[in-house]
Amino acid sequence: LGVDPVAQVARLTELSPLLADGDAKLGRNVFFGKKAACSSCHAVAGEGGRVGPHLTTIGASRSPKDLLEAIVYPSASFVNGYRSYVVATSDGKVVDGVISAETTDAITLRTKDLQEVRVRRDAIDELRESATSIMPKGLDTQLSPDELRNLLAYLQSRK
């Protein structure tokens, strides 16, 4: 995944103090705000996008450390049904995204820019799982420590 495991553990350890003392109400604003843009792909209680997993009860199924890892290293693990795929077509195009629909004739991928791309099966040269999530990495560096702390509090509160 391109990340040194020792560096990954060190970064998560460095950020672990942010798992406490956040404000879930302010974190909701981060989740639905433009800077983090979590809601463009993830839904909570029916509000938000449908690219990534629904997070309505994420705080009940994931530990605080798991939530932190998912934000900082989104390619570390995948929720069933949300793995990214890469499709190479016979005309030289490459599309990556989450499979949102399949028929005997075609597959449809939802890309990270929220487009639905339909690819005919007879035009596919290669279809493979991607080791990289379409969720952008680096959110921990784009948000301030307080924004990240509050976002984590919001996600932890979703039970």
C-alpha positions in Angstrom: 0.0 0.0 0.0 3.0 2.2 -0.2 3.1 3.0 3.5 5.9 1.7 5.8 4.1 -0.2 8.6 6.3 1.3 11.3 5.6 4.8 10.0 1.9 4.0 9.9 1.8 2.8 13.5 3.9 5.9 14.5 1.5 8.3 12.8 -1.6 6.6 14.4 0.1 6.8 17.8 0.9 10.4 17.2 -2.8 11.2 16.4 -4.3 9.0 19.1 -4.8 11.9 21.6 -7.3 13.2 19.1 -9.6 10.3 20.0 -10.7 12.0 23.2 -12.4 15.2 24.1 -13.9 16.1 20.8 -17.3 17.8 20.2 -19.6 15.6 18.2 -21.9 18.5 17.2 -18.9 20.4 15.7 -17.7 17.1 14.2 -21.1 16.8 12.4 -20.3 20.2 10.8 -16.9 18.8 9.7 -18.5 15.7 8.2 -21.1 17.6 6.2 -18.8 20.5 5.4 -16.9 21.3 2.2 -13.4 21.0 3.6 -13.6 17.3 4.6 -16.5 16.5 2.2 -17.2 13.2 3.9 -20.9 13.4 3.1 -20.2 13.6 -0.6 -19.5 9.8 -0.5 -20.8 8.6 2.9 -24.4 8.8 4.3 -25.5 9.2 7.9 -29.2 8.6 8.7 -30.1 8.9 5.0 -28.3 12.2 4.4 -25.2 12.1 2.2 -23.7 10.2 -0.7 -23.8 6.5 -1.6 -20.3 5.8 -2.8 -18.8 4.6 0.5 -20.3 2.7 3.4 -23.2 4.1 5.3 -21.9 5.5 8.7 -25.2 5.9 10.6 -24.1 3.3 13.3 -20.3 3.3 12.7 -19.6 4.1 16.3 -21.2 0.9 17.4 -19.3 -1.4 15.0 -15.8 0.2 14.9 -13.5 1.1 17.7 -12.1 4.7 17.9 -8.7 3.5 16.7 -10.3 1.8 13.7 -12.1 5.0 12.8 -8.8 6.9 13.0 -7.0 4.4 10.8 -9.9 4.5 8.3 -9.5 8.3 8.0 -5.7 8.4 7.9 -5.1 5.2 5.9 -8.3 4.5 3.9 -6.7 1.7 1.9 -5.7 -0.3 5.0 -9.0 -2.2 5.0 -12.2 -2.3 3.0 -15.8 -2.8 4.0 -17.5 -5.6 2.1 -19.1 -4.3 -1.0 -16.9 -1.2 -1.2 -13.7 -2.4 -2.6 -12.4 -0.4 -5.5 -11.9 -2.0 -9.0 -9.8 -1.0 -12.0 -11.2 -1.7 -15.4 -9.0 -1.4 -18.5 -11.0 -1.4 -21.8 -10.0 -2.5 -25.3 -10.0 1.1 -26.4 -7.3 2.0 -23.9 -9.5 3.7 -21.2 -8.9 3.0 -17.5 -11.7 3.5 -15.0 -11.5 2.9 -11.3 -14.3 3.0 -8.7 -16.8 0.9 -6.7 -19.0 -1.5 -8.6 -22.5 0.0 -8.2 -24.4 -2.3 -10.7 -23.7 -5.4 -12.7 -25.6 -7.1 -15.5 -24.7 -9.9 -17.9 -23.8 -7.2 -20.5 -22.1 -4.5 -18.4 -20.7 -3.3 -15.1 -21.2 0.2 -13.7 -18.6 1.8 -11.6 -19.2 4.8 -9.3 -16.0 6.9 -9.4 -14.5 9.1 -6.8 -15.9 12.1 -8.5 -19.3 10.6 -8.1 -19.8 9.7 -11.8 -21.5 6.5 -12.9 -19.5 4.9 -15.7 -21.0 1.9 -17.5 -18.6 -0.4 -19.3 -19.7 -3.1 -21.6 -18.3 -6.5 -20.6 -17.2 -7.2 -24.2 -15.0 -4.1 -24.0 -13.2 -5.1 -20.9 -9.6 -6.2 -21.3 -8.9 -6.4 -17.6 -11.0 -6.1 -14.4 -9.1 -6.4 -11.1 -9.5 -5.4 -7.5 -7.6 -2.2 -6.6 -5.3 -2.1 -3.5 -6.2 1.6 -3.2 -9.4 3.0 -1.8 -11.1 5.7 -3.8 -11.4 7.6 -0.5 -8.8 10.3 -0.5 -5.9 9.9 1.8 -4.3 12.8 3.7 -7.5 14.0 5.5 -5.5 14.1 8.7 -3.2 16.8 7.2 -6.0 18.8 5.5 -8.0 19.2 8.7 -6.8 21.0 11.8 -6.2 18.9 14.9 -9.5 20.2 16.4 -11.4 19.5 13.2 -10.1 15.9 13.2 -10.8 15.5 16.9 -14.4 16.7 16.4 -14.9 14.5 13.3 -13.7 11.5 15.3 -16.1 12.4 18.1 -19.0 12.6 15.7 -18.2 9.2 14.2 -17.8 7.6 17.6 -21.2 9.1 18.6 -23.0 7.3 15.7 -24.3 4.3 17.6 
